Amino acid sequence: MYNSNGQVKNCIRSAAPIGNLQKSSIKDILLGAENIATQQAMLNQQPGARCYPCYDLEANKKSFDIISDRIFYIKELRKIDLDTYQVGNHELHTIDVRWSSLCNFACVYCSPEFSSQWASELKVFPITPDDQQLKDFKEYIFKNVPKLKHVYLAGGEPLLIKENLELLTLLKKTNPDVTIRINTNLSKVDTKIFDLICEFKNVHWTVSVETIEQEFEYIRYGSRWQDFLDNLETIKNLNHKISFNMLYFLLNYQSLFGCVDYLKSKGFHNNSFIIGALLTPLYLNIRHLSDAVLKSLEKTLTDKINEHPGYLLEDSYRNLLRYIQQPFEKDLPNSFRQLAELDQRRGLNSRAIFKDLFELQ
């Protein structure tokens, strides 16, 4: 997995990077001691040092309908020859490449590192690899394109990032049967990148959404709810797989469930929902809510689980229930102060949109 600040990780869920392109070449990173140790641990049937996030998600669960990148890639790469798995071998079969942070949204929970809109708003511009470092890395990735089984595109907003057009053009020419998974805010379906993705048959859209209407437009700053609905209808007609990547936090502590129900009413299956608790920024953490409110949410989640929805939706609810029960140092007044600063900078009024939340002051 590559992030636009130069960090290289074993995968997106990995707890820490194994190197940075600003300091080392991709080949030196992959052959570095930290990565070799991870490979050796896996071959010894042990978790790699950065792999505990997946094992934590899998704890005490027996079903494969769980939200774990480890399980996802066990399924996705199940046909790979086992001889591939040797220490020092880096024959690429899957990549998660985020070439830049170019994005047209500034979602409340994002940052300048992942959104160029946030960077412009705060005038904080992350340092990234130079042109030569990025060129060398791109050559390495493109050289491995014919072998790829799975490509994950995120950002930023991947439908706007020009390097994705280069990558997809090469894939279409040399590897048209590859599976493409794209994590998108679904705001733009009038790009060349979108048109090219439509030419592939194995596409999995992972759409970011966590609430509806006014709340949606506040949280996903720069968005229009109607545009989202129109574009969702567009990809529904492509015969591609669609999932929803959803975050649970202070601003949608009640409305998340209505969003799920709304999307289910549109015909989406319980296995389409991947919901996780928001970890950063800290002031939006759902555990700032009072113990009484969290108890009420525990009951809501327990009732949802007892309906036995199964699939990824039920696993999501179980993960959220476990998360909100963990101890936490609350500071809800600070959350309101931070929202007030955000409102002032953007000319918005969170108090008018999230009325139930502000009644908890």
SULCOR-V783365 format. One record per residue. N is the residue number from 1. RES is the residue in one letter. SS is DSSP state (A for helix, B for strand, O for the rest). PSI is psi in radians with two decimals (none if undefined). D_CENTER is the distance of its C-alpha to the mean C-alpha in whole Angstrom. Layout:
n = {N N}
res = {RES RES}
ss = {SS SS}
psi = {PSI PSI}
d_center = {D_CENTER D_CENTER}
This chain:
n = {1 2 3 4 5 6 7 8 9 10 11 12 13 14 15 16 17 18 19 20 21 22 23 24 25 26 27 28 29 30 31 32 33 34 35 36 37 38 39 40 41 42 43 44 45 46 47 48 49 50 51 52 53 54 55 56 57 58 59 60 61 62 63 64 65 66 67 68 69 70 71 72 73 74 75 76 77 78 79 80 81 82 83 84 85 86 87 88 89 90 91 92 93 94 95 96 97 98 99 100 101 102 103 104 105 106 107 108 109 110 111 112 113 114 115 116 117 118 119 120 121 122 123 124 125 126 127 128 129 130 131 132 133 134 135 136 137 138 139 140 141 142 143 144 145 146 147 148 149 150 151 152 153 154 155 156 157 158 159 160 161 162 163 164 165 166 167 168 169 170 171 172 173 174 175 176 177 178 179 180 181 182 183 184 185 186 187 188 189 190 191 192 193 194 195 196 197 198 199 200 201 202 203 204 205 206 207 208 209 210 211 212 213 214 215 216 217 218 219 220 221 222 223 224 225 226 227 228 229 230 231 232 233 234 235 236 237 238 239 240 241 242 243 244 245 246 247 248 249 250 251 252 253 254 255 256 257 258 259 260 261 262 263 264 265 266 267 268 269 270 271 272 273 274 275 276 277 278 279 280 281 282 283 284 285 286 287 288 289 290 291 292 293 294 295 296 297 298 299 300 301 302 303 304 305 306 307 308 309 310 311 312 313 314 315 316 317 318 319 320 321 322 323 324 325 326 327 328 329 330 331 332 333 334 335 336 337 338 339 340 341 342 343 344 345 346 347 348 349 350 351 352 353 354 355 356 357 358 359 360 361}
res = {M Y N S N G Q V K N C I R S A A P I G N L Q K S S I K D I L L G A E N I A T Q Q A M L N Q Q P G A R C Y P C Y D L E A N K K S F D I I S D R I F Y I K E L R K I D L D T Y Q V G N H E L H T I D V R W S S L C N F A C V Y C S P E F S S Q W A S E L K V F P I T P D D Q Q L K D F K E Y I F K N V P K L K H V Y L A G G E P L L I K E N L E L L T L L K K T N P D V T I R I N T N L S K V D T K I F D L I C E F K N V H W T V S V E T I E Q E F E Y I R Y G S R W Q D F L D N L E T I K N L N H K I S F N M L Y F L L N Y Q S L F G C V D Y L K S K G F H N N S F I I G A L L T P L Y L N I R H L S D A V L K S L E K T L T D K I N E H P G Y L L E D S Y R N L L R Y I Q Q P F E K D L P N S F R Q L A E L D Q R R G L N S R A I F K D L F E L Q}
ss = {O B O O O O B B O O O O O O O O O O B B O O O O O A A A A A O O A A A A A A A A A A A O O O O O O O O A A A A A A A O O O O O O O O O O A A A A A A A A O O O O O A A A O O O O O O O O O B B B B O O O O O O O O O O O O O O O O O O A A A A A A A O O O O O O O O A A A A A A A A A A A A A O A A A O O B B B B O O O O O O O O A A A A A A A A A A A A A O O O O B B B B B B O O O O O O O A A A A A A O O O O O B B B B B B O O O O A A A A A A A O O O O O A A A A A A A A A A A A O O O O B B B B B B B B O A A A O O A A A A A A A A A A A O O O O A A A B B B B B O O O O A A A O A A A O O A A A A A A A A A A A A A A A A O O O O A A A A A A A A A A A A A A O O O O O O O A A A A A A A A A A A A A A A O O O A A A A O A A A A O O O}
psi = {2.30 2.31 2.69 -0.29 0.05 -0.18 2.43 2.27 2.85 -0.68 3.03 -0.56 -0.28 2.44 -0.33 2.71 2.80 -0.04 -3.14 2.30 -0.35 -0.30 -0.51 2.71 2.81 -0.64 -0.71 -0.62 -0.80 -0.49 0.12 2.80 -0.68 -0.73 -0.68 -0.68 -0.66 -0.78 -0.77 -0.71 -0.77 -0.72 -0.38 0.24 0.56 2.61 2.50 2.81 -0.45 0.18 0.00 -0.47 -0.69 -0.78 -0.57 -0.71 -0.50 -0.14 2.29 0.44 2.48 -0.31 2.69 -0.03 1.12 2.72 1.55 2.22 -0.55 -0.86 -0.69 -0.82 -0.41 -0.74 -0.82 -0.62 0.47 -0.34 0.04 2.36 2.25 -0.37 -0.29 -0.57 1.51 2.55 2.26 -0.16 2.22 0.82 1.92 2.29 -0.31 2.52 2.64 1.66 2.13 1.54 -0.66 3.01 0.30 2.14 2.60 0.04 2.80 1.21 2.53 -0.55 0.03 -2.91 2.93 -0.45 -0.57 -0.06 2.09 -0.46 -0.72 -0.75 -0.74 -0.70 -0.77 -0.14 0.76 1.92 1.92 2.58 2.32 2.92 2.61 3.06 -0.72 -0.72 -0.74 -0.64 -0.78 -0.72 -0.74 -0.70 -0.69 -0.81 -0.84 -0.54 -0.50 0.02 -0.74 -0.38 -0.20 2.41 -0.49 2.25 2.20 2.17 2.18 -2.86 -2.39 -2.87 1.92 -0.39 -0.07 -0.18 2.05 -0.57 -0.48 -0.54 -0.71 -0.81 -0.81 -0.63 -0.74 -0.70 -0.74 -0.60 -0.69 -0.26 1.03 -0.29 0.04 2.61 2.24 2.17 2.21 2.14 1.91 2.66 -0.09 0.60 -0.36 1.97 0.36 0.62 2.79 -0.55 -0.79 -0.80 -0.68 -0.70 -0.64 -0.30 -0.21 2.60 -0.46 1.46 2.37 1.91 2.16 1.86 2.25 2.11 2.53 -0.03 -3.00 2.91 -2.23 -0.72 -0.72 -0.83 -0.50 -0.86 -0.77 1.23 2.18 -0.08 2.90 2.20 -0.72 -0.66 -0.75 -0.82 -0.75 -0.76 -0.53 -0.71 -0.64 -0.82 -0.40 -0.49 0.05 -0.11 0.58 2.84 2.46 2.28 2.87 2.19 1.95 2.43 2.47 2.16 -2.95 -0.77 -0.39 0.55 -0.42 -0.71 -0.26 -0.75 -0.63 -0.61 -0.77 -0.81 -0.69 -0.80 -0.60 -0.64 -0.35 0.04 0.13 2.46 2.75 -0.32 0.12 -0.09 2.07 1.85 2.29 2.70 2.40 2.26 -0.63 2.62 2.66 -0.60 -0.27 0.06 2.33 -0.39 0.01 -0.34 2.68 2.77 -0.63 -0.74 -0.72 -0.63 -0.71 -0.69 -0.60 -0.75 -0.75 -0.83 -0.70 -0.74 -0.71 -0.75 -0.70 -0.22 -0.15 1.00 -0.39 -3.08 -2.78 -0.46 -0.81 -0.69 -0.64 -0.82 -0.68 -0.71 -0.72 -0.71 -0.79 -0.64 -0.83 -0.22 -0.14 2.57 2.64 2.50 1.89 2.58 1.18 -0.65 -0.66 -0.63 -0.76 -0.64 -0.75 -0.69 -0.66 -0.72 -0.73 -0.77 -0.78 -0.70 -0.59 -0.07 0.67 3.06 1.51 -0.54 -0.65 -0.43 -0.70 1.10 -0.74 -0.70 -0.81 -0.32 -0.24 -0.08 none}
d_center = {12 13 12 15 16 18 16 16 15 15 12 8 10 13 14 16 17 20 21 20 22 24 26 26 26 23 26 27 24 23 27 27 28 25 23 26 26 23 24 28 26 24 28 30 27 26 22 21 22 18 17 18 14 14 18 18 15 18 21 24 22 24 22 20 18 16 12 12 11 15 16 14 15 19 19 17 20 23 25 25 28 29 31 28 27 29 29 28 27 24 25 21 20 16 14 11 12 11 15 15 14 15 14 16 15 15 13 15 12 11 14 16 14 11 13 17 18 17 19 22 22 23 24 22 22 20 22 21 22 25 26 28 25 23 25 26 22 22 25 24 21 23 26 24 23 25 24 21 20 16 14 10 10 8 9 11 11 12 15 17 16 20 19 17 20 22 20 20 24 25 23 25 28 27 25 24 24 20 17 15 11 10 7 9 11 14 16 18 19 22 21 23 19 19 22 22 19 21 24 22 22 19 16 13 12 8 9 8 11 12 16 19 21 22 20 17 19 19 16 14 17 19 18 20 20 23 21 18 20 22 19 18 21 22 19 20 23 22 22 19 16 14 11 10 7 9 9 13 15 18 18 17 19 21 20 17 19 21 18 17 21 21 19 21 24 22 23 19 19 18 16 14 12 10 10 10 12 11 12 13 15 18 20 17 17 18 21 23 24 28 29 30 27 25 28 28 24 25 27 25 22 25 27 24 24 27 27 25 23 22 19 15 16 19 17 14 17 19 16 16 20 20 18 20 23 23 25 24 26 26 27 26 29 26 23 26 27 24 23 27 26 23 25 28 26 25 28 26 27 25 28 29 25 24 28 27 26 28 31 30 31}
